[in-house]
Amino acid sequence: MSGFTEWLAELPSAVLFLGFAAVGITLTLAADLMFRRRLKDNTRTEAGRTAAIMLGVLANIYAVLIAFVIVQGWGNLQQAQTYVDAQATAMTEIRENSQVLGAHDARPINEALDAYARSVLRDDFPAMEQHGHRSPVTTAKLGDLFATVRVVTPVGAAQTSFYNQMVDRLDNIVVARQAAVTASDGSLPAPLYLLLALGGIVVVALACVLDSKHRRSHVIIVCSIAVVIAFMFAIVVSFDHPFTGSIAVTERPIRQFLLAPTTP
């Protein structure tokens, strides 16, 4: 299920939303036509009041459910962005703290930082988008950064203090990177996707059963309901994969780190 929703999330936003809307309208028109053929007018009239009551109840329940899922997905997207920002912040702090060690030690640390940041953009982000896993290339670059910092021998209390802060920021990078990988995978279980789909189908089906004497207005109303549900479902899919598609985390913090001038 995660692979299928990831494939959907990779589609451009216009294609994703219009595709869901087209499917929703098609299913709605097919359901409405089937009900009109199978149910007699007097049956629709008798069942119309009950269907209207049930539609109101189920629509409210469905609205609460899908709102909860969308809020949860938005929170997941924001959390993934926070992990990316945390990496950029930690790398910036390491660069600034390294200047206290002197040019001889600061230069290789800055080079290792730049190599790691470029690998995050070139290797890690695509790997998380496509497979939901960390890139081994970026892992190797992170290991090189650790090795570069490890060989430094601080002299004096000031250098020791800044060096210890650098080590702490390296740990922050490891934690943030692992958390970002965890957030990159689909967080919604398949049963919840199934519940959302079935809930939307039931709401639209009840709307089709309602007794309406004006055919054109009835079709417009039920299709509008289907389009709104389809759009909300598309948003859920987009939010569930924060590193994929048009609605995704931004690489800007990492790029800004690479573009920032290095203190001589």
Backbone bond lengths (Angstrom), bond angles and torsions (degrees), N, CA, C in turn:
res aa  C-N    CA-C-N  psi(-1)  N-CA   C-N-CA  omega(-1)  CA-C   N-CA-C  phi
1 M - - - 1.468 - - 1.524 111.04 -
2 S 1.342 116.08 -40.90 1.456 120.34 -179.72 1.518 111.20 -62.79
3 G 1.357 116.75 -38.28 1.454 119.76 178.91 1.520 112.36 -65.12
4 F 1.330 116.46 -39.26 1.461 119.74 179.89 1.525 111.07 -68.57
5 T 1.328 117.88 -44.94 1.456 120.38 179.39 1.527 110.98 -67.13
6 E 1.343 117.42 -31.93 1.459 120.05 176.35 1.524 110.01 -65.68
7 W 1.347 116.84 -40.78 1.463 120.34 176.55 1.521 111.04 -61.69
8 L 1.327 116.25 -40.01 1.465 119.54 177.32 1.521 111.03 -65.13
9 A 1.333 116.79 -41.72 1.461 120.48 -177.60 1.523 111.63 -66.15
10 E 1.328 117.67 -26.08 1.460 120.86 179.45 1.527 112.84 -72.70
11 L 1.321 117.36 -16.06 1.461 120.64 179.55 1.526 110.08 -68.65
12 P 1.343 117.42 150.45 1.474 119.01 173.79 1.517 110.98 -57.59
13 S 1.316 116.19 149.67 1.463 120.64 -175.39 1.523 112.16 -56.53
14 A 1.343 116.84 -42.51 1.466 119.80 -178.98 1.523 110.94 -62.16
15 V 1.338 115.99 -43.10 1.466 120.00 -179.85 1.522 110.64 -66.10
16 L 1.339 116.40 -42.22 1.464 120.72 -178.49 1.522 110.90 -62.93
17 F 1.322 116.65 -50.50 1.461 119.81 -176.12 1.522 111.72 -69.24
18 L 1.343 117.12 -42.82 1.464 119.21 179.21 1.528 111.03 -67.68
19 G 1.340 116.99 -34.55 1.455 120.27 177.97 1.521 111.83 -64.90
20 F 1.326 116.13 -45.75 1.464 119.46 177.10 1.522 110.81 -62.93
21 A 1.337 116.87 -40.53 1.469 119.85 179.72 1.525 110.88 -64.49
22 A 1.333 116.77 -41.25 1.464 119.97 179.86 1.525 111.10 -63.70
23 V 1.327 116.20 -43.03 1.467 119.69 177.91 1.529 110.68 -63.27
24 G 1.333 116.18 -42.91 1.456 119.59 179.79 1.517 112.80 -62.82
25 I 1.332 116.91 -43.72 1.467 120.05 179.65 1.524 110.79 -66.30
26 T 1.336 117.02 -41.62 1.463 120.58 -179.98 1.523 111.25 -61.14
27 L 1.331 116.69 -48.22 1.466 120.33 179.56 1.528 111.28 -64.15
28 T 1.311 116.24 -37.27 1.463 119.73 -179.86 1.525 111.36 -66.02
29 L 1.319 116.57 -46.29 1.465 119.59 179.53 1.531 110.89 -63.60
30 A 1.337 115.93 -38.51 1.465 118.94 178.58 1.530 110.70 -65.97
31 A 1.333 116.97 -42.70 1.466 120.25 179.06 1.523 111.02 -65.52
32 D 1.327 116.98 -41.95 1.466 119.87 -179.70 1.524 111.05 -64.06
33 L 1.329 116.22 -41.60 1.469 119.48 178.70 1.522 111.01 -64.47
34 M 1.335 117.10 -40.47 1.463 120.59 179.73 1.523 111.10 -63.99
35 F 1.338 117.17 -44.22 1.462 119.96 179.71 1.527 111.43 -64.50
36 R 1.303 117.11 -37.40 1.466 119.40 -179.33 1.530 111.47 -68.66
37 R 1.321 115.83 -30.91 1.459 119.32 178.68 1.517 112.34 -80.23
38 R 1.354 115.98 -35.82 1.463 119.67 -174.70 1.532 112.98 -86.83
39 L 1.321 117.41 -31.10 1.460 120.55 -175.56 1.522 110.44 -101.68
40 K 1.290 115.41 133.13 1.458 119.95 177.24 1.535 109.44 -76.94
41 D 1.328 115.35 161.96 1.459 119.73 -176.26 1.523 111.80 -61.47
42 N 1.349 116.43 -41.57 1.463 118.27 -179.75 1.525 111.67 -67.52
43 T 1.334 116.19 -32.87 1.473 119.86 176.86 1.523 110.82 -66.55
44 R 1.319 117.03 -42.18 1.469 121.08 178.21 1.520 110.27 -63.94
45 T 1.346 115.59 -37.90 1.460 119.24 179.70 1.525 111.34 -66.20
46 E 1.320 116.52 -42.79 1.465 120.52 -179.73 1.522 112.38 -69.06
47 A 1.333 114.71 -36.83 1.473 118.36 -177.74 1.527 112.59 -87.29
48 G 1.337 116.46 -11.11 1.458 119.59 -174.71 1.505 114.17 -60.47
49 R 1.352 117.56 -44.04 1.461 120.14 -177.90 1.531 111.33 -65.80
50 T 1.321 115.66 -44.00 1.473 118.81 177.73 1.523 111.05 -63.34
51 A 1.335 116.01 -41.42 1.470 119.73 179.35 1.515 111.29 -63.11
52 A 1.343 116.54 -37.34 1.461 119.75 179.67 1.529 110.85 -64.63
53 I 1.352 116.40 -42.12 1.465 119.66 178.98 1.530 110.85 -64.27
54 M 1.325 115.68 -46.74 1.465 119.83 -179.82 1.527 110.99 -64.14
55 L 1.344 116.16 -37.11 1.459 119.33 178.60 1.520 111.15 -62.23
56 G 1.333 116.49 -42.16 1.450 119.31 178.94 1.525 112.28 -63.00
57 V 1.335 116.50 -43.26 1.466 120.54 -179.66 1.527 111.00 -65.61
58 L 1.345 115.85 -51.15 1.464 119.59 -176.84 1.521 111.83 -67.64
59 A 1.328 117.39 -34.55 1.468 119.86 178.52 1.523 110.80 -64.13
60 N 1.327 117.17 -39.57 1.469 119.97 177.69 1.524 111.16 -65.84
61 I 1.333 116.29 -44.01 1.468 119.86 178.69 1.524 110.20 -62.38
62 Y 1.330 116.11 -43.63 1.465 120.31 -178.61 1.528 110.77 -66.01
63 A 1.334 116.91 -38.73 1.460 120.38 179.10 1.524 111.31 -62.31
64 V 1.337 116.09 -42.01 1.464 119.98 178.63 1.529 110.67 -64.77
65 L 1.336 116.25 -42.78 1.462 120.49 -178.89 1.522 111.89 -63.45
66 I 1.317 116.37 -49.05 1.461 118.24 -175.79 1.526 111.17 -72.38
67 A 1.353 116.95 -30.16 1.460 119.40 174.87 1.525 110.36 -64.58
68 F 1.329 116.40 -41.36 1.467 120.34 177.55 1.528 110.66 -61.29
69 V 1.336 117.01 -42.93 1.458 120.64 -178.68 1.527 110.87 -66.78
70 I 1.327 117.14 -40.13 1.464 120.46 179.78 1.528 110.57 -66.18
71 V 1.324 116.50 -43.33 1.469 119.67 178.10 1.525 110.40 -62.33
72 Q 1.330 116.55 -41.03 1.458 120.79 178.16 1.526 110.88 -64.01
73 G 1.338 116.36 -41.69 1.460 120.11 178.47 1.512 112.39 -65.87
74 W 1.333 116.56 -40.59 1.465 119.86 177.25 1.527 110.69 -63.22
75 G 1.328 115.76 -40.26 1.456 118.83 176.57 1.522 112.22 -62.88
76 N 1.335 116.90 -37.80 1.457 121.12 177.73 1.528 111.02 -64.92
77 L 1.345 116.30 -39.86 1.456 120.31 177.84 1.518 111.35 -64.72
78 Q 1.333 116.37 -44.65 1.455 120.27 178.93 1.518 111.85 -65.11
79 Q 1.322 116.25 -36.40 1.465 120.31 179.20 1.527 110.64 -66.63
80 A 1.340 116.35 -41.22 1.466 119.79 177.24 1.525 110.60 -62.20
81 Q 1.341 116.71 -39.72 1.464 119.85 177.06 1.521 111.27 -63.69
82 T 1.330 115.65 -36.33 1.460 119.65 178.46 1.522 111.21 -62.42
83 Y 1.324 116.92 -37.73 1.461 120.11 179.08 1.524 111.23 -66.31
84 V 1.325 117.22 -38.37 1.465 120.73 176.83 1.527 109.98 -65.93
85 D 1.334 116.34 -44.42 1.466 119.88 178.12 1.523 110.93 -61.23
86 A 1.336 116.39 -37.25 1.467 119.87 -178.86 1.523 111.08 -64.44
87 Q 1.323 116.92 -38.40 1.464 119.33 177.30 1.523 110.95 -63.88
88 A 1.329 116.27 -45.48 1.463 119.84 -179.45 1.526 110.73 -63.15
89 T 1.323 116.65 -41.30 1.465 120.29 178.84 1.522 111.19 -63.90
90 A 1.321 117.05 -44.08 1.465 120.58 179.96 1.524 111.15 -63.49
91 M 1.332 117.38 -41.14 1.466 119.75 179.17 1.528 111.14 -65.59
92 T 1.332 116.98 -38.43 1.464 120.09 177.47 1.521 111.29 -63.76
93 E 1.323 116.78 -41.39 1.462 120.52 179.23 1.523 111.25 -67.01
94 I 1.328 116.87 -38.00 1.467 119.31 177.36 1.529 109.98 -63.37
95 R 1.326 116.46 -42.59 1.475 120.01 179.73 1.523 111.11 -61.59
96 E 1.327 116.44 -44.27 1.463 119.31 -178.99 1.525 111.15 -67.95
97 N 1.336 117.03 -41.70 1.469 119.30 -179.83 1.524 112.14 -67.51
98 S 1.319 116.95 -29.08 1.468 119.92 -177.84 1.522 112.29 -66.77
99 Q 1.331 116.98 -22.73 1.467 119.31 -177.81 1.524 112.02 -64.94
100 V 1.337 116.41 -24.09 1.468 120.15 179.53 1.526 110.65 -70.50
101 L 1.332 116.88 -22.98 1.461 120.68 -176.82 1.517 113.06 -78.42
102 G 1.324 116.67 -11.23 1.452 119.32 -177.54 1.520 112.01 98.71
103 A 1.319 116.18 158.66 1.466 121.56 -174.41 1.528 112.03 -62.67
104 H 1.321 117.25 -34.67 1.469 120.19 -177.20 1.527 111.89 -61.72
105 D 1.321 117.18 -39.35 1.468 120.96 179.31 1.527 112.60 -91.88
106 A 1.335 116.94 -29.63 1.464 120.17 -176.26 1.522 111.91 -71.01
107 R 1.341 117.01 -35.73 1.470 119.48 -175.49 1.531 112.58 -61.21
108 P 1.336 119.81 -52.15 1.475 118.58 178.99 1.533 113.50 -63.71
109 I 1.334 117.00 -31.08 1.469 119.24 177.50 1.529 110.11 -66.67
110 N 1.335 116.51 -43.28 1.458 119.95 178.57 1.525 111.34 -64.42
111 E 1.321 116.93 -39.02 1.464 120.04 178.17 1.529 110.91 -64.62
112 A 1.328 116.35 -40.80 1.470 120.02 177.93 1.530 111.26 -67.14
113 L 1.341 117.14 -36.91 1.455 120.47 176.51 1.522 111.55 -63.02
114 D 1.340 116.25 -45.16 1.467 120.21 179.60 1.523 111.08 -63.64
115 A 1.337 116.48 -40.27 1.467 119.98 179.39 1.525 110.68 -63.99
116 Y 1.334 115.85 -40.74 1.466 118.86 178.92 1.530 110.85 -67.11
117 A 1.327 117.77 -44.91 1.466 121.14 -178.94 1.528 110.81 -61.64
118 R 1.331 116.87 -42.60 1.472 119.19 177.94 1.522 111.21 -63.91
119 S 1.331 117.16 -36.30 1.462 120.07 179.01 1.528 111.14 -69.54
120 V 1.333 117.00 -33.40 1.469 119.81 176.10 1.527 109.88 -58.85
121 L 1.348 116.25 -44.17 1.462 120.56 -179.00 1.527 111.61 -73.01
122 R 1.309 116.23 -42.11 1.464 120.76 -172.77 1.528 112.72 -82.83
123 D 1.331 117.58 -33.82 1.468 120.55 -171.76 1.534 113.55 -118.04
124 D 1.356 116.85 -46.72 1.462 119.64 -171.43 1.525 112.33 -70.61
125 F 1.337 116.55 -48.23 1.459 118.95 -179.51 1.528 111.99 -61.41
126 P 1.346 119.56 -47.57 1.468 118.96 177.00 1.526 112.95 -60.32
127 A 1.336 117.37 -37.13 1.464 119.75 179.53 1.518 111.20 -65.47
128 M 1.330 116.91 -39.26 1.462 119.78 178.63 1.530 110.93 -70.73
129 E 1.339 117.11 -33.16 1.458 120.41 177.74 1.524 111.41 -67.01
130 Q 1.334 115.63 -41.94 1.462 119.73 -171.85 1.524 112.98 -88.61
131 H 1.336 116.90 -37.85 1.467 119.29 -171.92 1.528 113.95 -124.66
132 G 1.337 117.88 -12.97 1.453 119.76 -176.27 1.516 113.20 71.37
133 H 1.354 117.02 25.42 1.460 121.16 -179.42 1.522 109.46 -129.58
134 R 1.327 115.31 158.68 1.458 120.43 175.55 1.520 110.33 -71.92
135 S 1.323 114.94 146.97 1.459 119.84 177.81 1.532 109.69 -78.87
136 P 1.329 118.59 130.89 1.476 119.70 176.71 1.520 112.35 -64.00
137 V 1.332 117.02 -27.62 1.465 119.93 177.84 1.523 110.03 -65.50
138 T 1.329 116.21 -45.58 1.463 119.87 179.10 1.523 110.80 -67.07
139 T 1.311 117.20 -35.95 1.466 120.42 176.29 1.526 110.72 -60.75
140 A 1.325 116.00 -40.25 1.467 120.10 177.92 1.531 110.77 -65.85
141 K 1.343 116.69 -40.28 1.467 120.13 178.54 1.530 110.62 -64.74
142 L 1.319 116.85 -36.87 1.459 120.02 176.67 1.526 110.53 -66.62
143 G 1.331 116.03 -38.20 1.463 119.28 175.50 1.516 111.78 -63.07
144 D 1.341 117.39 -38.25 1.471 120.80 176.81 1.523 110.83 -63.68
145 L 1.343 116.28 -37.80 1.464 119.94 178.80 1.525 110.28 -65.21
146 F 1.318 116.97 -43.50 1.458 120.27 176.92 1.530 110.62 -60.73
147 A 1.329 116.16 -43.65 1.465 119.69 -178.73 1.520 111.47 -63.92
148 T 1.332 116.82 -37.83 1.457 120.83 179.62 1.522 111.46 -65.23
149 V 1.340 116.09 -41.69 1.462 120.03 178.79 1.529 110.46 -71.20
150 R 1.307 116.59 -34.10 1.463 120.77 -174.74 1.528 112.25 -65.32
151 V 1.332 118.11 -32.42 1.467 120.10 -175.90 1.522 112.77 -79.98
152 V 1.341 116.99 -8.92 1.460 120.49 -179.34 1.532 109.69 -74.11
153 T 1.315 116.37 137.08 1.465 121.93 175.97 1.524 107.94 -115.95
154 P 1.327 117.98 103.15 1.468 120.01 -178.56 1.522 111.15 -68.03
155 V 1.330 114.77 148.65 1.461 121.46 179.85 1.521 107.98 -122.19
156 G 1.312 116.26 124.76 1.450 119.95 177.57 1.517 111.98 88.14
157 A 1.332 114.83 166.71 1.454 120.99 -175.68 1.526 111.76 -68.02
158 A 1.344 117.27 -38.56 1.467 120.43 -177.74 1.525 111.04 -64.49
159 Q 1.332 115.91 -49.91 1.465 119.65 -179.73 1.527 110.99 -63.23
160 T 1.329 116.29 -39.04 1.466 119.22 179.53 1.524 111.29 -63.11
161 S 1.331 116.32 -41.37 1.460 120.16 179.67 1.525 111.42 -63.77
162 F 1.343 116.80 -46.73 1.460 119.72 179.60 1.534 111.48 -68.49
163 Y 1.305 116.57 -34.07 1.466 119.98 178.01 1.529 110.97 -64.62
164 N 1.328 116.38 -42.05 1.466 119.63 178.24 1.529 111.24 -63.12
165 Q 1.334 116.69 -36.41 1.461 119.70 176.21 1.528 111.24 -65.47
166 M 1.323 117.01 -36.83 1.464 120.76 177.27 1.525 110.70 -61.99
167 V 1.311 116.52 -42.76 1.467 120.39 179.43 1.523 110.27 -63.14
168 D 1.338 115.82 -41.05 1.473 119.11 177.63 1.526 110.97 -61.73
169 R 1.329 117.48 -40.14 1.466 120.59 -179.33 1.530 111.06 -69.24
170 L 1.308 116.73 -31.45 1.469 119.31 174.44 1.527 110.34 -63.35
171 D 1.317 115.72 -41.54 1.476 119.40 176.08 1.525 110.51 -61.88
172 N 1.342 116.59 -37.51 1.464 120.28 178.42 1.527 111.48 -62.98
173 I 1.330 116.32 -37.36 1.465 120.18 178.20 1.520 110.48 -63.60
174 V 1.318 116.41 -43.86 1.469 120.65 -179.88 1.527 110.40 -61.31
175 V 1.330 115.99 -46.01 1.472 120.33 -178.60 1.530 110.36 -64.37
176 A 1.340 117.10 -46.36 1.464 120.81 -177.88 1.524 111.44 -65.70
177 R 1.323 116.50 -37.17 1.467 119.11 -180.00 1.524 110.84 -66.95
178 Q 1.310 117.24 -42.88 1.454 119.96 179.03 1.525 110.59 -64.93
179 A 1.329 116.63 -41.06 1.459 120.14 179.34 1.525 111.08 -64.88
180 A 1.337 117.18 -37.01 1.460 120.29 178.51 1.521 111.08 -64.85
181 V 1.326 117.12 -39.08 1.463 120.36 178.20 1.524 110.32 -64.55
182 T 1.322 116.28 -41.27 1.465 119.82 178.32 1.523 110.86 -62.41
183 A 1.321 116.88 -39.81 1.465 121.08 -179.36 1.517 112.29 -73.01
184 S 1.338 117.76 -20.61 1.465 120.21 -176.13 1.522 112.18 -71.82
185 D 1.327 117.20 -23.80 1.456 120.11 -179.12 1.524 110.22 -83.23
186 G 1.331 115.54 155.19 1.458 120.03 179.83 1.515 111.24 -58.70
187 S 1.334 116.73 128.25 1.460 120.50 -176.80 1.524 112.86 -95.61
188 L 1.339 117.58 -15.90 1.461 120.05 -178.88 1.520 110.21 -88.57
189 P 1.313 117.93 129.04 1.475 120.17 178.22 1.528 110.66 -72.26
190 A 1.325 115.29 158.18 1.469 121.13 -178.75 1.525 112.17 -60.06
191 P 1.355 120.30 -39.44 1.467 118.85 178.66 1.527 113.56 -60.14
192 L 1.330 116.87 -32.84 1.461 119.13 178.82 1.521 111.01 -70.72
193 Y 1.338 116.99 -39.26 1.469 120.09 173.75 1.529 110.03 -59.84
194 L 1.326 116.09 -43.04 1.467 120.29 179.95 1.525 110.54 -63.56
195 L 1.325 116.75 -40.76 1.464 120.65 178.94 1.523 111.13 -63.34
196 L 1.322 117.18 -42.10 1.462 120.53 178.61 1.529 111.14 -63.83
197 A 1.336 115.95 -42.54 1.460 119.38 179.88 1.528 111.45 -65.24
198 L 1.333 116.83 -47.11 1.461 120.19 179.64 1.532 111.62 -64.25
199 G 1.321 116.55 -38.65 1.458 119.88 177.85 1.509 112.10 -62.01
200 G 1.330 116.56 -43.32 1.460 119.78 177.77 1.514 112.38 -64.16
201 I 1.339 116.41 -39.74 1.467 120.48 178.97 1.523 111.17 -64.06
202 V 1.340 117.16 -42.14 1.465 120.70 -179.23 1.529 110.63 -65.70
203 V 1.339 116.98 -42.12 1.464 120.03 179.53 1.523 110.89 -61.51
204 V 1.335 116.28 -45.58 1.466 119.83 -179.97 1.530 110.84 -66.59
205 A 1.337 116.94 -38.89 1.460 120.01 -179.95 1.521 111.06 -63.50
206 L 1.321 117.37 -42.06 1.462 120.22 178.01 1.524 111.35 -64.60
207 A 1.332 115.64 -36.03 1.463 118.55 177.07 1.523 111.16 -65.73
208 C 1.328 116.88 -34.39 1.466 120.11 178.59 1.530 112.03 -69.52
209 V 1.328 116.75 -29.50 1.466 120.50 -177.69 1.527 111.72 -74.97
210 L 1.327 117.78 -22.13 1.461 120.59 -177.20 1.526 110.92 -55.30
211 D 1.312 115.55 140.36 1.459 121.80 -179.47 1.531 109.26 -78.40
212 S 1.306 116.28 113.41 1.457 121.60 179.30 1.519 108.92 -130.09
213 K 1.331 115.49 128.11 1.459 119.81 -178.15 1.527 112.47 -84.31
214 H 1.332 115.37 -17.07 1.466 119.52 -179.04 1.525 108.84 -105.75
215 R 1.316 115.59 104.43 1.467 121.67 -171.92 1.521 112.28 -60.08
216 R 1.316 118.22 -46.60 1.462 120.58 -174.99 1.526 111.20 -65.57
217 S 1.325 116.50 -44.03 1.463 119.21 178.81 1.528 111.19 -63.47
218 H 1.320 116.44 -39.17 1.461 120.65 179.32 1.528 110.97 -61.41
219 V 1.327 116.95 -45.32 1.466 120.75 -179.29 1.525 110.66 -64.72
220 I 1.315 117.15 -41.84 1.466 120.40 179.69 1.527 110.85 -62.29
221 I 1.333 115.87 -42.08 1.469 119.61 -178.11 1.532 111.38 -65.64
222 V 1.323 117.07 -49.90 1.470 119.15 -176.69 1.527 110.92 -68.22
223 C 1.329 117.15 -34.54 1.473 118.85 177.24 1.525 111.13 -69.34
224 S 1.322 117.17 -34.44 1.463 120.38 176.65 1.529 110.64 -63.97
225 I 1.334 115.95 -41.92 1.466 119.96 176.85 1.529 110.28 -60.95
226 A 1.333 116.13 -43.73 1.462 120.58 -179.43 1.528 111.19 -63.74
227 V 1.328 117.72 -39.66 1.462 120.93 -179.55 1.526 110.75 -66.23
228 V 1.324 117.19 -42.86 1.471 120.18 179.07 1.525 110.58 -61.93
229 I 1.327 116.98 -44.96 1.461 120.38 178.17 1.531 110.75 -63.02
230 A 1.331 116.80 -41.24 1.466 120.89 179.48 1.521 110.87 -62.93
231 F 1.324 117.93 -42.37 1.462 121.00 179.05 1.525 111.06 -63.92
232 M 1.329 117.08 -42.40 1.466 119.69 178.54 1.525 110.92 -64.57
233 F 1.322 116.36 -37.84 1.468 119.76 178.35 1.529 110.04 -65.68
234 A 1.337 117.69 -38.68 1.463 121.05 178.14 1.523 111.24 -64.47
235 I 1.335 116.57 -37.87 1.463 119.87 177.24 1.523 110.72 -64.57
236 V 1.326 116.59 -40.42 1.470 120.69 177.87 1.524 110.49 -59.06
237 V 1.331 116.96 -45.49 1.466 121.05 179.73 1.524 110.72 -62.90
238 S 1.337 117.54 -41.87 1.465 120.92 -179.23 1.520 111.66 -65.01
239 F 1.329 116.93 -43.66 1.460 120.61 -178.51 1.524 112.12 -69.34
240 D 1.332 117.43 -25.24 1.459 120.77 -175.11 1.524 111.98 -71.65
241 H 1.329 117.85 -16.90 1.478 121.97 179.51 1.523 108.39 -128.28
242 P 1.337 117.24 84.83 1.463 121.03 -170.25 1.523 115.57 -68.70
243 F 1.322 118.83 -14.79 1.461 120.31 179.83 1.532 112.13 -102.74
244 T 1.331 116.97 9.08 1.455 121.73 -173.69 1.518 110.31 -126.73
245 G 1.332 116.48 142.70 1.453 121.44 172.11 1.514 113.78 83.83
246 S 1.335 114.89 -168.65 1.461 120.97 -176.36 1.521 112.21 -75.77
247 I 1.327 116.80 -34.66 1.469 120.45 177.26 1.522 107.11 -93.57
248 A 1.313 116.12 89.89 1.465 120.50 -173.64 1.525 109.27 -146.76
249 V 1.325 115.12 170.14 1.463 120.15 177.06 1.526 108.75 -66.30
250 T 1.306 115.12 154.66 1.454 120.10 -179.47 1.525 111.11 -98.59
251 E 1.323 115.15 146.73 1.461 121.00 178.14 1.527 111.66 -87.25
252 R 1.314 117.86 -0.13 1.456 121.60 -171.20 1.531 114.03 -54.05
253 P 1.350 120.82 -42.38 1.467 118.49 -179.56 1.531 113.23 -59.53
254 I 1.333 117.32 -39.83 1.462 119.98 178.89 1.522 110.58 -68.27
255 R 1.322 117.19 -41.06 1.470 120.92 179.37 1.524 110.93 -65.59
256 Q 1.324 116.41 -38.87 1.458 119.23 178.04 1.522 111.27 -65.04
257 F 1.319 117.12 -34.28 1.459 120.00 176.01 1.525 110.70 -62.60
258 L 1.334 116.67 -43.61 1.459 120.08 -179.79 1.517 112.41 -67.37
259 L 1.338 116.47 -31.46 1.459 120.01 -178.32 1.522 112.86 -83.95
260 A 1.330 116.61 -16.02 1.472 119.59 -178.15 1.518 109.89 -67.34
261 P 1.335 117.90 136.60 1.479 120.38 179.47 1.510 111.21 -67.77
262 T 1.318 115.14 144.18 1.461 120.99 179.52 1.525 109.11 -87.82
263 T 1.326 115.41 131.95 1.473 119.69 179.32 1.524 109.30 -67.98
264 P 1.325 117.49 124.55 1.471 119.13 -178.64 1.535 111.82 -68.49
